Amino acid sequence: MAGVLPRFDPFSPLPPYDEFGIKETRPRLPGGRTGGYDLVEKMEYLYVRVVKARELKWSGGEFDPLAELKLGSYSCTTRHIEKTVGPEWNDVFAFSRERLQASSLEVFVRGRGFAKDEYVGRKLFDLGDVPTRVPPDSALAPMWHHLVDRKEERCGEVMVALWFGTQADECFPLAVHADAAFAVDAKLAAHIRCKQYTVPRLWYVRVNVIEARDVTLADKARVGELFVRSRISTQVLKTRTCVSRLPSYGWNEDHLFVAAEPFEDHLIVSVEDRVKVDKEEVIGHVHIPFTDFERRWDTRPIRPRWYNLVQPEGATKIDKFSCKVSVRLCLEGGYRVLSEPIHYLSDVRPAARELSHGRPHIGLVELGIHNAFGLSALCARNGRGSCDAYCVAKYGTKWFRTHTVIDSLAPRFHQQCFWEVHDHCTVLTVAVFHNCQIGEKGGLVTGDPVKDVLLGKVRIRLSTLEAGRIHTHAYPLISLHAGGIKKMGELHLAVRFSSTTTLGLLQTYSRPHLPPMHYHCPLSVVQQERLRLEAVAVIAHRLGRMDLPLRRECVEHLCEAHGHRWSMRRSKAHFFRIMSALAPLFAAIKWFVDVCHWRDPVTTVAVHIIYAMLVCCPNLILPTFFLYKFCLGLWNYRRRPRHPWHVDTKVSHAVTAHLDELDEEFDEFPTARPHEVVRMRYDRLRSLAGRIQEMVGDVAAHVERARCVMTWRDPRATTMYLLVCLCLAVVTFVAPFQAVALLSGFYLMRHPSLRQRLPDVPANFFRRLPCKVDCLL
């Protein structure tokens, strides 16, 4: 009967619940593009801009004025200005409209160090008279308001602007979110604002140390053992030791460093002598500014330059000291400085602007950070668990940090950002952190520095997103530590990738993934990993110097700075990834074996017929293969993935990992574990390496047998093989190719009654061939 609901069966099994799975959400998104915030829900705020004050009157003498705002139980203060009656603050505060606890706002002007109930003057604002502003409306002009003291007498004026707005307001990134359970002062406000960071442009610095001449040692009777040490900031490299009795020494070695624009450091090249095993003396050094470096983005040669060395202070003075060193210096602009693993690259453009100038972007990616839900309590406040969470989104050279939502296990951000996309085969990374700089009772943590805690990360590969569609999902925040795996909460995101040119989007699949210099002059794997860690350190140093510093641990987590460490769990994951990728091949081999053994006679007969048709008409082989791939792709379209990829605990082998394996994974380098634990792990690694050694040995034996058949190592086997080759040459020359192919195929797929359980003659012959295992000790 139409319209009747299906009957609910209480005994029917429920769908499996995946705690670490991704879930699709359907948030209420505004229509259109109101202020560019169409991927997040509209949140209304009360904005208070305290500009300045004038003609302040205080009978207690000089004071350091500051402004304090009180709205119900919420309180916040501006920074103080020392000893003036006309301070200028120009601070903006934001209060969430849905959390307003009063109908009026009080603005106090007081001095630093005043008693709690002591102030210079106050002003009361009725929130019912506050206007509403929606961009692109013009900014609201601030007004002067009279301040009154306790005697209701005028004691100065304060310039304030109040309005209701949304997160699309241009003051939102500058505003201090003051609706916390404790007072927000100026120092705390500087650590909870939202911020946009621009990562400096990174360059590879190549220093080719050629030679040194006119070297004079203090002890002229000793043979010099010289090497060259190059240094840029904290990056130090040195050449091999050259021994010579002549006053000239040669090395011709390349040193690669990472430097960021604007170039603030300089290169220090020093020639040093290894006097003893544990003693080195500097013969001379030179400071070279980056203005002396040539810039190149191709393989053209760089001319060498000579630099006169200067003796260091305190060294033994040498008469007529004229030591000089020859080096080639250049800034490599043709490379992309890798600061993240190559699998998670967010930008592939080279360092030189000239190579990417004029190439328009191919798309736009927009990210809406909605809210987090069910976060783990990482601090205690007022006798209950709490969390001070903020998000950091990274893509290319633009990093975006949301404001810190204080004292909430379900913070609401609802902030939106966008990036231009030049290559859509890249990854957008979003991480959630707990701000450990906020104390239990408010204010900043004093004493030893405390690291912010990572709650979880989300990686979104842009090439897996449908163009023009808004993807709204709840991503689990998964944390893996020495104690096991834990879900730290969920993060709700909305992502949209828009293509500006379809032709340019398709052309990216034909271009190299990295700039051409990575293929003309490739770097070794060791160099890439070392330079990547140096690049992460440079980025962390620069971002840590900004107004709202992004902490070093945040940069390291976002750039996967510790992803190169040994992990038994990750090794298992990689092995089973290979097995899973080869599963279709293994399934095809098993299917062919079943066909050969006539497990399903109908299928085997059909395969015989198809095989005969393809052998008789070889021009149908390639069309049939490509038509099969086309039909298979269309068939798989029905089961195409509906959700983006996310961290899979099963693929990562995080759930089944042993606690000792996790403890080994998160152990520092060098290890600090007891000797018994290290010995146990070493023995386990030896056992695993032994099994891998046997597998590699078997593969090597098979390859060597295939080569030894032609080397006359076993004369009888080689003679038999050559005679068989001669006979097959005659047979294949006389017989038609179709007949040979049909007979060979039918022989492989012959009926089980024509088979024997013993191996075939070719397999027996191959197994008896010699290999180099006899040469091993």
C-alpha positions in Angstrom: 0.0 0.0 0.0 1.5 3.3 -1.1 2.5 5.8 1.6 2.8 3.2 4.4 6.0 3.4 6.3 8.1 0.3 6.6 7.7 -1.6 9.8 10.6 -1.2 12.3 12.3 -4.4 13.3 13.8 -4.1 16.7 15.9 -7.2 16.1 17.4 -6.0 12.8 21.2 -5.3 13.1 22.2 -1.7 13.3 24.7 -0.3 10.8 28.2 -0.6 12.1 29.4 2.5 13.9 32.9 3.7 12.9 34.3 5.8 15.7 37.1 7.0 13.5 35.2 7.4 10.3 34.3 10.5 8.4 30.6 11.6 8.4 28.8 13.9 6.0 27.0 16.9 7.6 24.3 19.2 6.3 24.9 22.6 8.0 22.7 25.6 7.3 24.7 27.6 4.9 23.6 31.0 3.7 22.7 31.4 0.1 24.7 33.6 -2.3 28.0 35.1 -1.4 27.2 37.6 1.5 30.5 39.2 2.3 32.3 36.1 1.0 31.2 34.0 4.0 28.9 31.5 2.3 30.6 28.3 3.6 29.9 29.0 7.3 26.9 29.9 9.4 26.4 33.5 10.2 27.5 34.5 13.7 26.6 37.9 15.1 29.0 39.8 17.4 28.9 43.0 19.4 32.0 44.9 18.3 33.4 47.6 20.6 36.2 49.7 19.3 38.0 51.8 21.9 40.0 54.4 20.1 41.4 56.9 22.5 40.7 59.2 25.4 41.4 62.9 26.1 41.5 65.4 28.9 41.5 62.8 31.6 41.3 64.2 35.2 42.6 62.3 38.2 43.4 63.8 41.5 45.9 61.1 42.5 48.7 62.4 40.2 50.2 60.7 37.2 48.9 57.3 36.1 49.1 54.8 33.2 45.6 54.8 31.7 43.9 51.8 30.3 40.3 51.1 29.3 38.2 48.2 30.8 35.0 46.9 29.3 32.4 45.1 31.4 29.4 43.2 29.9 27.7 41.1 32.5 30.3 38.7 33.9 32.6 39.3 30.9 35.6 41.7 31.4 38.5 42.8 29.2 41.1 45.5 29.2 43.2 47.4 26.7 46.9 47.8 27.0 48.1 50.6 29.2 49.8 53.8 28.0 52.4 55.2 30.3 51.8 58.6 32.0 49.5 60.5 29.7 46.1 62.1 29.8 45.4 61.5 26.1 46.1 57.8 25.5 45.5 56.1 22.2 44.6 52.4 22.2 42.6 51.6 19.0 41.7 48.1 20.3 38.7 46.2 19.0 36.7 43.7 21.2 34.1 41.2 20.1 31.3 39.6 22.2 29.2 36.8 20.8 25.6 38.0 20.6 24.1 34.7 21.6 26.1 34.8 24.8 25.3 38.3 25.9 24.4 38.4 29.6 23.4 42.1 30.0 21.6 44.8 28.2 24.2 47.5 28.8 28.0 47.8 28.4 30.2 49.7 30.8 33.4 51.3 29.8 35.8 52.3 32.6 39.0 54.3 32.2 41.4 53.4 35.1 45.1 53.3 35.7 47.4 50.4 35.9 47.6 49.2 39.5 44.3 50.8 40.6 42.1 49.0 43.2 39.3 46.9 41.9 36.6 49.5 42.5 38.8 52.5 41.7 38.5 54.3 38.3 39.0 57.6 36.6 35.7 57.7 34.8 33.0 55.5 33.3 30.5 55.5 30.5 27.3 53.3 30.2 26.0 52.2 26.8 22.6 50.8 26.2 22.8 47.9 23.8 19.3 48.5 22.5 20.6 51.6 20.7 23.5 49.8 19.0 23.2 49.8 15.2 23.8 46.8 12.9 26.4 46.9 10.2 26.8 44.4 7.3 29.7 44.7 4.8 30.1 46.3 2.3 28.6 49.1 4.5 31.1 51.8 5.4 32.9 51.6 8.7 31.1 53.1 11.6 32.6 56.4 12.7 33.6 56.4 16.4 32.2 59.2 18.6 33.4 61.1 21.7 31.6 60.3 24.9 31.8 62.1 28.2 33.3 60.2 31.2 31.9 60.7 34.7 33.5 59.9 38.0 31.9 58.7 41.2 30.5 62.2 41.9 28.9 62.2 38.4 31.2 64.9 37.3 32.8 65.0 33.9 36.4 63.9 34.0 37.3 63.5 30.3 36.2 61.9 27.1 36.6 58.6 25.4 36.2 57.8 21.7 34.2 54.6 21.2 32.3 52.9 18.4 29.8 50.1 18.9 27.9 48.0 16.4 26.5 44.6 15.8 28.2 42.7 12.9 29.1 39.2 11.7 32.4 37.4 11.2 32.5 39.0 7.7 33.4 42.3 9.3 36.8 43.6 8.5 37.5 44.2 12.2 36.9 40.5 13.0 40.6 39.4 12.5 41.7 42.3 14.7 39.1 41.8 17.4 39.8 40.2 20.8 37.1 37.7 21.6 36.4 38.7 25.2 33.5 36.5 26.2 35.6 34.3 28.4 35.0 33.1 31.9 37.8 35.4 33.2 39.1 38.8 32.4 41.0 39.1 29.1 43.9 41.5 29.5 46.1 42.9 26.7 48.8 40.3 27.1 46.3 37.4 26.8 44.5 39.1 23.9 47.7 39.0 21.9 47.7 35.2 22.0 44.0 34.5 21.2 43.4 36.6 18.1 43.0 35.1 14.6 45.8 35.8 12.2 46.9 35.2 8.7 50.6 34.4 8.1 52.6 34.6 4.9 55.4 32.1 4.8 58.6 33.7 3.5 59.9 32.7 0.1 62.6 30.1 0.5 65.7 29.6 -1.6 68.3 26.9 -1.9 71.8 28.4 -1.4 74.6 26.5 -3.3 78.1 27.1 -2.1 80.7 25.3 -4.3 84.0 25.2 -2.4 86.8 24.9 -5.0 90.2 25.5 -3.5 92.3 27.5 -1.1 95.7 29.0 -1.9 98.6 30.7 -0.2 97.8 28.9 3.0 100.4 29.5 5.7 100.4 27.4 8.9 101.8 28.6 12.2 103.9 25.4 12.4 105.5 25.3 9.0 107.1 21.9 9.6 103.7 20.2 10.0 101.6 18.8 7.1 98.3 20.6 6.9 95.0 18.7 7.2 92.6 21.4 6.0 88.9 21.5 5.5 86.4 24.3 4.9 83.4 25.0 7.1 80.4 26.9 5.7 77.8 28.4 7.9 74.5 30.3 7.4 72.8 31.1 10.7 72.5 27.7 12.5 73.2 25.6 9.4 76.8 24.3 9.3 78.5 22.1 6.7 82.1 21.2 6.1 84.1 19.5 3.4 86.3 16.5 3.6 89.8 16.9 5.0 92.5 17.6 2.4 96.2 16.7 3.2 98.8 18.5 1.3 102.4 19.7 1.7 101.8 22.5 -0.8 100.2 25.9 0.1 97.2 25.0 -2.0 94.3 22.7 -1.2 91.4 21.5 -3.3 88.0 20.2 -2.5 85.4 21.0 -5.2 82.4 20.1 -3.0 78.9 21.5 -2.9 77.2 22.8 0.2 73.4 23.4 0.1 71.6 25.6 2.6 68.1 27.1 3.0 67.6 30.8 3.2 64.5 33.0 3.3 63.7 36.4 1.9 64.5 39.0 3.0 68.0 37.7 3.5 69.1 38.8 7.0 72.0 36.4 7.5 75.3 36.1 5.7 77.6 33.2 4.7 80.6 32.6 6.8 83.4 30.5 5.1 86.3 29.5 7.3 89.4 27.4 6.4 90.3 25.2 9.4 93.2 22.9 10.3 92.7 19.6 12.1 95.6 19.9 14.5 94.6 16.8 16.6 91.8 14.4 16.6 89.7 16.5 18.9 91.3 19.9 18.2 90.6 22.3 15.2 92.1 25.7 14.5 90.7 28.4 12.3 93.3 29.7 9.8 91.0 32.4 8.3 87.5 33.2 7.6 85.4 35.6 5.5 81.8 37.0 5.8 80.0 37.0 2.4 76.7 39.0 2.1 73.9 37.6 -0.1 74.3 40.5 -2.5 77.4 38.7 -3.8 75.3 35.7 -4.8 74.2 35.1 -8.4 70.6 34.0 -9.0 69.9 31.3 -11.5 67.0 29.0 -12.4 68.7 26.8 -15.0 71.9 24.8 -15.3 74.2 27.6 -16.6 77.6 27.6 -15.0 78.5 30.0 -12.2 81.8 31.8 -12.4 84.1 31.3 -9.3 85.2 34.2 -7.1 88.2 34.6 -4.9 87.8 35.9 -1.3 90.7 37.0 1.0 90.5 35.4 4.4 91.0 37.3 7.7 92.7 35.8 10.7 90.4 35.3 13.7 91.0 37.2 16.9 93.4 35.5 19.3 95.1 33.4 16.6 98.8 33.3 16.2 99.8 36.2 14.0 101.4 35.2 10.7 103.5 37.6 8.7 102.3 38.4 5.2 99.1 36.4 5.7 97.4 36.2 2.2 95.3 33.1 2.3 92.3 33.1 -0.1 89.6 30.8 -1.0 87.8 30.2 -4.3 84.0 29.5 -4.2 81.0 29.6 -6.5 78.0 31.2 -4.9 74.4 31.1 -6.3 70.8 31.2 -5.2 69.0 28.3 -6.9 65.6 29.7 -8.0 64.7 26.7 -10.2 63.9 24.4 -7.3 60.9 24.2 -5.1 62.2 24.3 -1.5 60.5 21.3 0.1 59.3 22.1 3.6 56.8 19.3 3.8 56.9 15.6 2.6 56.6 15.3 -1.1 53.3 13.4 -0.7 51.7 16.3 1.1 52.9 19.2 -1.0 50.7 22.3 -1.0 52.7 24.3 -3.5 55.0 23.2 -6.3 56.0 26.6 -7.8 59.8 27.3 -8.0 61.4 29.9 -5.8 62.2 32.4 -8.7 59.3 34.6 -9.4 60.4 34.9 -13.0 59.4 31.2 -13.6 55.9 31.5 -12.3 55.2 35.1 -13.4 52.4 35.4 -15.9 50.9 31.9 -15.2 47.4 32.4 -13.9 46.0 30.2 -11.2 43.7 27.4 -12.3 41.3 27.4 -9.4 40.2 28.6 -6.0 39.8 26.5 -2.9 37.7 27.9 0.0 37.6 26.5 3.5 34.9 27.1 6.1 36.0 26.0 9.6 32.6 25.5 11.4 33.1 24.1 14.8 34.6 21.3 16.8 32.6 18.9 18.9 33.4 16.6 21.8 37.0 17.7 22.4 39.0 16.0 25.1 39.5 18.0 28.3 43.2 19.0 28.4 43.1 21.4 31.3 41.0 21.8 34.5 39.2 25.1 35.2 36.6 25.7 37.9 36.7 22.1 38.9 35.8 20.7 35.4 37.6 19.7 32.3 38.1 22.4 29.6 39.9 23.1 26.4 41.2 26.3 24.7 41.2 25.3 21.0 42.2 27.0 17.9 42.7 25.8 14.3 45.5 26.4 11.8 45.0 25.9 8.1 48.0 25.6 5.8 48.2 25.8 2.0 51.1 27.2 0.0 52.6 30.3 1.4 49.4 31.4 3.2 48.6 30.0 6.6 45.5 31.0 8.5 44.9 30.8 12.3 41.5 31.1 13.9 40.9 32.8 17.2 41.2 30.8 20.3 37.9 29.8 21.8 38.5 29.8 25.6 37.0 27.3 28.0 34.9 25.2 25.6 34.8 21.6 24.6 32.6 22.4 21.6 34.2 25.6 20.2 32.5 27.5 17.4 34.8 29.2 14.9 32.8 29.7 11.7 35.6 31.4 9.9 36.3 31.2 6.2 39.5 31.6 4.2 40.5 30.9 0.6 43.6 30.2 -1.5 44.5 30.5 -5.2 45.4 27.1 -6.6 48.2 26.7 -9.2 48.3 22.9 -9.0 45.2 21.0 -7.8 47.3 17.8 -7.1 48.2 19.3 -3.7 47.1 18.9 -0.1 45.3 21.3 2.2 46.1 20.7 5.9 44.0 21.8 8.9 45.1 21.1 12.5 43.5 21.7 15.8 45.6 22.7 18.8 45.0 23.3 22.5 46.4 26.7 23.6 48.6 25.8 26.6 49.7 29.5 27.0 46.5 30.3 28.9 46.5 29.6 32.6 43.9 27.9 34.7 42.6 31.2 36.1 43.3 33.2 33.0 46.3 35.2 31.9 49.4 33.8 30.3 51.4 30.9 31.8 54.6 32.0 33.4 57.7 30.1 34.0 59.1 27.5 31.6 57.6 27.5 28.1 54.8 25.0 27.5 54.1 23.5 24.1 50.7 23.6 22.5 49.1 20.2 22.2 48.0 18.8 18.9 44.4 17.4 19.0 44.3 16.2 15.4 45.0 16.9 11.8 42.9 16.8 8.6 44.4 16.5 5.1 42.3 17.2 2.1 43.7 16.4 -1.4 42.2 18.9 -3.8 42.3 16.5 -6.8 39.8 14.3 -5.0 37.2 17.1 -4.7 34.4 17.6 -7.2 34.7 21.1 -8.8 32.0 23.5 -7.7 30.5 21.2 -5.0 30.5 22.1 -1.3 31.9 19.2 0.7 30.7 19.4 4.3 32.0 16.6 6.6 32.8 15.9 10.2 36.4 14.8 10.4 37.5 12.8 13.5 40.5 14.3 15.3 42.8 11.3 15.9 45.8 11.4 18.2 48.4 8.7 18.3 50.7 8.6 21.2 52.8 6.1 23.2 49.7 5.0 25.1 47.7 4.1 22.0 45.2 5.8 19.7 42.5 8.1 20.9 39.7 10.2 19.3 40.1 13.8 20.6 36.9 15.1 19.0 35.5 16.0 15.7 36.1 19.0 13.4 33.3 20.2 11.0 34.6 21.6 7.8 33.2 22.9 4.5 35.4 22.8 1.4 34.8 24.0 -2.1 37.1 23.8 -5.0 36.3 26.0 -8.0 38.0 25.8 -11.3 38.7 29.0 -13.3 39.9 27.2 -16.4 39.1 23.6 -17.3 41.8 23.4 -19.9 44.5 24.6 -17.5 43.2 22.1 -14.9 43.6 19.2 -17.4 47.0 20.4 -18.6 48.4 20.1 -15.1 48.3 16.3 -15.5 50.8 16.5 -18.4 53.3 18.7 -16.5 56.0 17.4 -14.1 55.0 17.4 -10.5 58.1 19.4 -9.5 60.0 22.2 -11.3 62.4 21.1 -14.1 65.5 21.7 -12.0 64.5 18.8 -9.7 65.0 16.5 -12.8 68.0 18.3 -14.5 70.1 18.4 -11.3 68.3 16.1 -8.8 69.0 16.2 -5.1 69.8 13.0 -3.3 67.2 11.6 -0.8 69.6 12.4 2.1 70.0 16.0 0.9 66.2 16.5 0.4 65.4 15.3 3.9 68.2 17.4 5.5 67.1 20.5 3.6 63.5 19.9 4.4 64.2 19.9 8.1 66.3 23.1 7.7 63.4 24.7 5.8 61.0 23.8 8.6 63.3 25.4 11.1 63.6 28.6 9.0 59.8 28.8 8.7 59.3 28.2 12.4 61.9 30.9 13.2 60.2 33.5 10.9 56.6 32.8 12.0 57.7 32.8 15.6 58.8 36.4 15.2 55.5 37.8 14.0 53.1 39.8 16.1 51.0 36.8 17.1 53.7 34.2 16.9 52.9 30.8 15.6 54.7 28.4 17.9 57.4 26.1 16.6 55.6 22.9 17.6 52.6 23.9 15.4 54.9 24.4 12.4 56.6 21.1 13.0 53.2 19.2 13.2 51.9 20.9 10.1 55.0 20.2 8.1 55.5 16.6 9.4 59.0 17.4 10.7 59.2 14.1 12.6 57.7 11.8 9.9 61.1 10.3 9.0 61.6 8.4 12.3 61.5 4.6 12.4 58.2 3.1 13.2 57.4 -0.6 13.2 53.7 0.2 12.9 54.3 2.4 9.8 56.5 -0.3 8.2 53.7 -2.8 8.6 51.3 -0.3 7.1 53.5 0.2 4.1 53.9 -3.5 3.6 50.2 -4.2 3.6 49.6 -1.1 1.4 51.8 -2.9 -1.2 49.8 -6.1 -0.7 46.6 -4.3 -1.1 47.7 -2.5 -4.2 48.9 -5.8 -5.7 45.7 -7.6 -4.7 44.1 -7.2 -8.2 47.2 -8.8 -9.7 47.1 -11.7 -7.2 43.3 -12.1 -7.9 44.0 -12.2 -11.6 46.7 -14.9 -11.2 44.4 -16.9 -8.9 41.6 -16.6 -11.5 43.9 -17.8 -14.3 45.0 -20.7 -12.1 41.4 -21.7 -11.6 40.8 -21.4 -15.3 43.8 -23.6 -16.0 42.5 -26.2 -13.5 39.0 -26.1 -14.9 37.3 -25.1 -11.6 34.4 -23.6 -13.6 34.2 -25.5 -16.9 31.9 -22.9 -18.5 34.4 -20.0 -17.7 37.3 -22.1 -19.0 35.6 -22.9 -22.3 34.7 -19.2 -22.7 38.3 -18.2 -22.1 39.4 -20.8 -24.7 37.1 -19.3 -27.2 38.1 -15.7 -26.5 41.7 -16.6 -26.5 41.4 -18.3 -29.9 39.6 -15.3 -31.3 42.3 -12.9 -30.2 45.1 -15.1 -31.5 43.5 -15.5 -34.9 42.8 -11.7 -35.0 45.7 -10.1 -33.2 44.6 -6.7 -34.3 41.7 -7.0 -31.7 44.0 -7.4 -28.7 44.7 -3.8 -27.9 41.2 -2.5 -28.8 39.7 -5.3 -26.6 42.0 -4.4 -23.7 41.3 -0.7 -23.8 37.5 -1.3 -24.3 37.6 -3.5 -21.2 39.3 -0.8 -19.2 36.8 1.7 -20.4 33.8 -0.5 -19.5 35.4 -1.3 -16.1 35.8 2.4 -15.3 32.2 3.1 -16.2 31.1 0.1 -14.0 33.1 1.4 -11.1 31.5 4.9 -11.4 28.5 3.6 -9.5 30.7 2.8 -6.5 32.8 6.0 -6.7 33.8 7.4 -3.3 31.4 10.0 -1.9 33.7 11.3 0.8 37.2 12.7 0.7 40.0 10.6 2.0 40.9 10.9 5.7 43.1 9.1 8.3 42.2 5.4 8.3 43.2 3.7 11.5 43.0 0.3 9.8 45.3 1.3 7.0 47.6 2.9 9.5 47.6 -0.2 11.7 47.1 2.1 14.7 44.4 0.0 16.4 46.4 -3.3 16.3 49.8 -1.7 17.1 51.4 -3.0 20.3 52.1 -0.5 23.0 55.8 -1.3 22.9 55.9 -0.5 19.2 54.2 2.8 19.8 56.5 3.6 22.7 59.4 2.9 20.3 57.9 5.2 17.6 57.6 8.1 20.0 60.9 7.6 21.6 63.4 10.5 21.3 66.6 10.1 19.3 69.0 9.0 20.7 66.9 6.8 22.9 66.5 7.3 26.6 65.0 3.9 27.4 66.6 1.3 29.7 69.2 -1.1 28.2 66.9 -4.1 28.6 64.1 -2.5 26.5 66.7 -1.4 23.8 68.1 -4.9 23.7 64.6 -6.4 23.3 63.8 -4.0 20.4 67.1 -4.6 18.8 66.6 -8.4 18.9 63.1 -7.9 17.4 64.4 -5.8 14.7 67.1 -8.4 13.9 64.5 -11.1 13.7 62.4 -9.0 11.3 65.5 -8.1 9.2 66.4 -11.8 9.1 63.1 -12.7 7.4 63.4 -9.8 5.0 67.0 -10.9 4.3 65.8 -14.4 3.4 63.1 -13.0 1.0 65.6 -10.7 -0.7 68.0 -13.7 -1.0 65.4 -15.8 -2.7 64.6 -13.1 -5.2 68.4 -12.6 -5.9 68.7 -16.4 -6.4 66.0 -16.5 -9.0 67.4 -13.5 -10.9 70.9 -15.1 -10.8 69.6 -18.4 -12.2 68.0 -16.5 -15.1 71.4 -14.9 -15.9 73.6 -18.0 -15.2 71.8 -20.0 -17.9 73.8 -18.2 -20.5 77.1 -17.9 -18.7 78.2 -21.6 -19.0 78.4 -21.9 -15.3 76.7 -25.3 -15.7 77.8 -26.5 -19.1 75.3 -29.2 -19.5 72.3 -26.9 -18.5 73.5 -24.2 -20.9 74.0 -26.8 -23.7 70.4 -28.1 -23.2 69.0 -24.6 -23.1 70.8 -23.6 -26.3 69.5 -26.7 -28.1 66.0 -26.0 -27.0 66.3 -22.4 -28.2 67.5 -23.7 -31.6 64.6 -26.1 -31.9 62.1 -23.4 -30.9 63.6 -21.0 -33.4 63.1 -23.6 -36.2 59.6 -24.5 -35.1 58.4 -20.9 -34.7 60.0 -20.1 -38.1 58.2 -22.9 -39.9 54.9 -22.9 -38.0 52.5 -19.9 -38.1 52.5 -17.7 -35.1 48.8 -18.3 -34.5 49.3 -22.0 -34.3 52.2 -21.7 -31.8 50.2 -19.2 -29.6 47.1 -21.4 -29.7 49.0 -24.6 -28.7 50.9 -22.8 -26.0 47.8 -21.3 -24.5 45.8 -24.5 -24.7 48.7 -26.4 -23.1 48.7 -24.0 -20.1 44.9 -24.3 -19.8 44.8 -28.1 -20.4 42.3 -30.2 -18.4 43.3 -31.5 -14.9 43.2 -35.1 -16.2 46.1 -34.2 -18.5 48.1 -32.7 -15.6 50.3 -34.2 -12.9 50.9 -33.0 -9.4 54.7 -32.8 -9.9 56.2 -29.5 -11.2 56.6 -29.1 -15.0 59.9 -29.7 -16.8 60.7 -26.0 -17.3 60.2 -25.3 -13.5 62.4 -28.3 -12.6 65.1 -27.1 -15.1 65.1 -23.6 -13.7 65.3 -24.7 -10.0 68.4 -26.8 -10.8 70.4 -23.9 -12.2 73.3 -22.6 -10.1 73.3 -19.2 -8.3 75.8 -17.2 -6.3 74.5 -18.4 -3.0 77.5 -20.8 -3.1 79.8 -17.8 -2.9 78.4 -16.5 0.4 80.2 -17.0 3.7 
